Amino acid sequence: MKRLIAILLLVLLASAAGWFSGPYLAVHGLSQAIEERDSARLVRYVDFPSVRASLRAQFNDYLVRQAGPDVAASPFGALLYGLGDQVGGAAVDTLVTPMGIGAMLQGHVLWKRGRNELQGGDAWAATEPAQPLKRAHHHFERLNRFVVDVDRGPGQPPLQVVLEPQGLRWKVVELRLGLAENP
């Protein structure tokens, strides 16, 4: 009987360790994929349809709040809001894909090369890798929701990367841009 309790306790501890280490492993893999500019590997760590839906909702909310109640109530405002929704939604749908992320990472390389941020200062050297999650803070929001706060600089709200379990893996399901906090 003691042996069965010990085995059950070990299984329970192993399960808890696997559950609580999962998001940290996902953040590490995501960080490596970004540093190596491997957009194909990002698919393993990002649920792109969920991220697109969350970004579209944030942009739509931001547009409505910026327009104000008077513009949103008028027919012309509704037409402008619909146009903004279509244009913003198309931009989100284009950029939040593995190819769109890959293009942004390539743009990051060109930006770094233009600013002469190269390894060793050699003109033919590789650029310094992108490390957006280097100084990030992590915490569990709930038992099945993990949040990574990425500092964007003074005066800016942090970017929040939200991970949730999908099967045995944890994936990014939402990016909170902090648009609601800005007046």
C-alpha positions as CSV (number, residue, x, y, z in Angstrom):
1,M,0.0,0.0,0.0
2,K,2.9,2.4,0.8
3,R,4.4,1.6,-2.5
4,L,1.2,2.5,-4.4
5,I,0.9,5.8,-2.6
6,A,4.6,6.6,-3.4
7,I,4.0,5.8,-7.1
8,L,0.9,7.9,-7.2
9,L,2.7,10.8,-5.4
10,L,5.6,10.6,-7.9
11,V,3.1,10.6,-10.9
12,L,1.3,13.6,-9.4
13,L,4.6,15.5,-8.9
14,A,5.8,14.6,-12.4
15,S,2.5,15.8,-13.9
16,A,2.6,19.1,-11.9
17,A,6.2,19.6,-12.9
18,G,5.4,19.0,-16.6
19,W,2.3,21.3,-16.4
20,F,4.1,24.2,-14.7
21,S,7.3,23.9,-16.8
22,G,5.3,23.8,-20.1
23,P,4.9,27.6,-20.6
24,Y,8.5,28.3,-19.7
25,L,9.7,25.8,-22.3
26,A,7.3,27.4,-24.8
27,V,8.6,30.9,-24.1
28,H,12.2,29.6,-24.4
29,G,11.4,27.9,-27.8
30,L,9.5,31.1,-29.0
31,S,12.5,33.2,-28.0
32,Q,14.9,30.9,-29.9
33,A,12.7,30.9,-33.0
34,I,12.7,34.7,-33.0
35,E,16.4,35.0,-32.4
36,E,17.1,32.5,-35.2
37,R,14.5,34.2,-37.5
38,D,12.8,30.9,-38.0
39,S,9.2,31.8,-39.0
40,A,8.4,28.1,-39.8
41,R,9.2,27.1,-36.2
42,L,6.9,29.9,-34.8
43,V,3.9,27.8,-35.9
44,R,4.8,25.4,-33.1
45,Y,4.4,28.1,-30.5
46,V,1.8,30.5,-31.9
47,D,-1.9,29.9,-32.6
48,F,-2.1,32.4,-35.4
49,P,-6.0,32.4,-35.9
50,S,-6.5,33.2,-32.2
51,V,-3.8,35.9,-32.2
52,R,-5.4,37.5,-35.4
53,A,-8.8,37.5,-33.8
54,S,-7.5,39.2,-30.6
55,L,-5.6,41.8,-32.5
56,R,-8.6,42.6,-34.7
57,A,-10.8,43.1,-31.7
58,Q,-8.3,45.4,-30.0
59,F,-7.9,47.5,-33.1
60,N,-11.7,47.8,-33.6
61,D,-12.1,48.8,-30.0
62,Y,-9.4,51.3,-30.3
63,L,-10.9,52.8,-33.5
64,V,-14.3,53.2,-31.8
65,R,-12.9,54.8,-28.7
66,Q,-10.7,57.2,-30.8
67,A,-13.7,58.2,-32.9
68,G,-15.8,59.1,-29.9
69,P,-19.5,58.6,-29.5
70,D,-20.6,61.4,-31.9
71,V,-18.7,60.0,-34.9
72,A,-19.7,56.4,-34.1
73,A,-23.4,57.4,-34.0
74,S,-23.5,59.2,-37.4
75,P,-24.0,57.4,-40.7
76,F,-20.7,58.8,-42.1
77,G,-18.9,57.7,-39.0
78,A,-20.3,54.2,-39.4
79,L,-19.0,54.2,-43.0
80,L,-15.6,55.3,-41.9
81,Y,-15.6,52.8,-39.1
82,G,-16.4,50.0,-41.5
83,L,-13.7,51.1,-43.9
84,G,-11.2,51.3,-41.0
85,D,-12.2,47.8,-39.9
86,Q,-11.6,46.4,-43.3
87,V,-8.2,48.0,-43.8
88,G,-7.0,47.2,-40.3
89,G,-8.4,43.7,-40.5
90,A,-6.6,43.1,-43.8
91,A,-3.3,44.4,-42.3
92,V,-3.7,42.1,-39.3
93,D,-4.6,39.1,-41.5
94,T,-1.5,39.8,-43.7
95,L,1.1,40.4,-41.0
96,V,0.0,37.9,-38.4
97,T,1.0,34.8,-40.4
98,P,4.3,32.8,-40.5
99,M,5.3,34.6,-43.7
100,G,4.3,38.0,-42.3
101,I,6.3,37.4,-39.2
102,G,9.2,36.2,-41.3
103,A,9.1,39.4,-43.4
104,M,9.1,41.5,-40.2
105,L,12.1,39.6,-38.9
106,Q,13.9,40.2,-42.2
107,G,13.0,43.9,-41.9
108,H,14.5,43.8,-38.4
109,V,17.8,42.5,-39.9
110,L,17.8,45.3,-42.5
111,W,17.1,47.9,-39.8
112,K,19.9,46.5,-37.6
113,R,22.3,46.5,-40.6
114,G,21.4,50.1,-41.4
115,R,22.0,51.2,-37.8
116,N,25.4,49.3,-37.9
117,E,24.3,47.0,-35.0
118,L,26.5,44.1,-36.1
119,Q,28.3,41.4,-34.2
120,G,31.9,42.4,-33.8
121,G,31.5,45.6,-35.8
122,D,32.5,43.8,-39.1
123,A,30.6,45.1,-42.1
124,W,30.0,41.5,-43.3
125,A,29.1,40.1,-39.8
126,A,25.7,38.9,-38.9
127,T,23.4,41.4,-37.2
128,E,22.6,41.2,-33.5
129,P,19.7,38.8,-33.0
130,A,16.3,40.1,-31.9
131,Q,15.7,39.3,-28.3
132,P,12.3,40.8,-27.4
133,L,11.7,38.3,-24.5
134,K,15.1,38.8,-22.9
135,R,13.9,41.0,-20.0
136,A,10.4,39.8,-19.9
137,H,8.5,39.0,-16.7
138,H,6.4,35.8,-16.5
139,H,3.5,34.8,-14.3
140,F,0.4,32.5,-14.3
141,E,-2.8,34.6,-14.6
142,R,-4.8,31.4,-14.0
143,L,-3.8,27.7,-13.8
144,N,-4.3,27.4,-17.6
145,R,-3.3,31.0,-18.6
146,F,0.4,32.2,-18.6
147,V,1.3,35.8,-19.3
148,V,4.6,37.2,-20.4
149,D,5.0,41.0,-19.9
150,V,7.5,42.5,-22.4
151,D,8.8,45.9,-21.5
152,R,8.5,48.3,-24.4
153,G,10.3,51.3,-22.8
154,P,9.4,54.3,-20.6
155,G,5.9,55.6,-21.0
156,Q,4.7,52.6,-22.9
157,P,2.4,49.9,-21.4
158,P,4.0,46.4,-21.6
159,L,3.1,44.1,-24.4
160,Q,1.5,41.0,-22.9
161,V,1.9,37.7,-24.6
162,V,-0.7,35.2,-23.4
163,L,-0.2,31.5,-23.6
164,E,-2.7,28.7,-23.1
165,P,-2.4,24.9,-23.3
166,Q,-3.4,23.3,-26.5
167,G,-3.1,19.6,-26.1
168,L,0.3,18.9,-24.6
169,R,1.8,22.2,-25.8
170,W,1.4,25.8,-24.6
171,K,0.8,28.3,-27.4
172,V,0.5,32.0,-27.8
173,V,-3.2,32.7,-28.2
174,E,-3.3,36.5,-27.6
175,L,-1.2,39.6,-27.8
176,R,-2.4,42.5,-25.6
177,L,-1.0,45.7,-27.1
178,G,-2.1,47.9,-24.2
179,L,-4.2,50.1,-26.5
180,A,-6.9,50.4,-23.9
181,E,-4.6,52.1,-21.4
182,N,-3.6,54.9,-23.8
183,P,-6.0,57.9,-23.7
